[in-house]
Amino acid sequence: MTQDQPSRLDRLETLLAEVGDVVLQNVEVTANHSAILTQLENSASRHDEALTRIEGALEQLTNRVDTLAAVTAQNNDRIEQILEYLFRERPNGRGGN
């Protein structure tokens, strides 16, 4: 071995230092990923809560629309009854024959 060539121990130490750097970088990346996953989980929970509220509001709205449709149908029936009554009635002497 010549003096210009690093010894086997020097090469191993260099390789070990490089591997250590990569491991530290991976630790940082993993910590960042964990933080991002926590944020995503929190966001997903908030979205689930919002969807639950929206579903409840839609159910209430559907019930109100159903009630309105039923009342409208009753009102239409009553209006038809009134119109039938009015058309059957004789004129009360104001105009007409």
C-alpha positions in Angstrom: 0.0 0.0 0.0 1.3 3.4 -0.9 1.1 6.5 1.2 -1.3 8.2 -1.2 -3.9 5.5 -0.8 -6.1 5.6 2.4 -5.8 2.7 4.7 -8.6 0.2 5.0 -9.4 1.7 8.4 -9.6 5.2 7.0 -11.9 4.0 4.2 -14.2 2.3 6.8 -14.3 5.4 9.0 -15.2 7.5 6.0 -17.9 5.1 4.9 -19.2 4.9 8.5 -19.4 8.7 8.7 -21.3 8.8 5.4 -23.7 6.2 6.6 -24.2 8.1 9.9 -25.0 11.2 7.9 -27.6 9.4 5.9 -29.1 7.9 9.0 -29.4 11.3 10.6 -31.0 12.7 7.4 -33.5 9.8 7.5 -34.3 10.5 11.2 -35.1 14.1 10.2 -37.2 13.1 7.2 -39.0 10.5 9.3 -39.8 13.1 12.0 -41.1 15.5 9.3 -43.2 12.7 7.9 -44.6 11.9 11.3 -45.5 15.6 11.9 -47.2 15.8 8.4 -49.1 12.5 9.1 -50.3 14.0 12.4 -51.5 17.1 10.6 -53.3 15.0 8.0 -55.0 12.9 10.7 -56.2 16.0 12.5 -57.4 17.5 9.2 -59.2 14.3 8.3 -60.9 14.3 11.7 -62.0 17.9 11.2 -63.4 17.0 7.8 -65.2 14.0 9.2 -66.8 16.2 11.8 -67.8 18.7 9.1 -69.3 16.0 7.0 -71.3 14.7 9.9 -72.7 18.2 10.5 -73.5 18.6 6.8 -75.2 15.2 6.7 -77.3 16.3 9.8 -78.2 19.6 8.1 -79.1 17.8 4.9 -81.4 15.4 6.8 -83.1 18.4 8.5 -83.5 20.1 5.2 -84.9 17.0 3.6 -87.4 16.7 6.5 -88.4 20.3 6.1 -88.9 19.9 2.3 -91.0 16.8 2.9 -93.1 18.7 5.4 -93.4 21.7 3.0 -94.5 19.4 0.2 -97.1 17.8 2.4 -98.5 21.2 3.5 -98.4 22.4 -0.1 -100.4 19.4 -1.2 -103.0 20.0 1.6 -103.2 23.6 0.7 -103.7 22.8 -3.0 -106.5 20.4 -2.1 -108.1 23.0 0.1 -107.8 25.6 -2.7 -109.4 23.2 -5.2 -112.3 22.6 -2.7 -112.8 26.4 -2.4 -112.7 26.9 -6.1 -115.2 24.1 -6.7 -117.5 25.6 -4.1 -117.3 29.0 -5.6 -118.0 27.7 -9.1 -121.0 25.8 -7.9 -122.5 28.8 -6.1 -125.2 30.9 -7.9 -124.4 34.5 -8.6 -125.6 36.7 -5.7 -127.4 39.2 -7.9 -124.4 41.3 -8.7 -124.1 41.2 -12.4 -124.7 38.2 -14.6 -128.2 36.7 -15.4 
